[in-house]
Amino acid sequence: MGKVNLSRVLVGGLLAGLVINVSEFILNGVVIGERMDAAMRSMNLPPMGPATEVLTAFVVLGFALGVMTVWLYAAIRTRFGAGPYTAVVAGAVVWFLAYLYPSAGLAIIHVFPRRMIAIGVAWGLPELVIAAVAGAWAYRE
């Protein structure tokens, strides 16, 4: 069994994180931005603007999610083999844990409108798969 190359996990993870952050910018800025602002107003919270520390935190978290996705790919590739199939598996697992599961909880307790949550969850699957494949492409042991 090979060891995980942490420097390549970081390189691949940053690439995956870039994919995630660009995708999230499109989703939250263009696709559901107005719905998100309305939902935030309904909870008496300010809308998320481009210069907030909240946005910075989400960008950092996007890169962290990319690194963790590539780390998972590196960890499971000894069992599943190197390549796109394993990257898709890693991306799907991260999507379930980071998007589907927590979003289901938010939908159940009605924090945000369910349609908006569904759009985000559906958007997230190809986002994570593409990010995982891009990050796996950059990973080498």
PyMOL commands that set and color helices and strands:
alter all, ss='L'
color gray80, all
select helices_A, chain A and resi 6-31+33-42+53-80+84-108+114-138
alter helices_A, ss='H'
color red, helices_A
deselect
rebuild
show_as cartoon
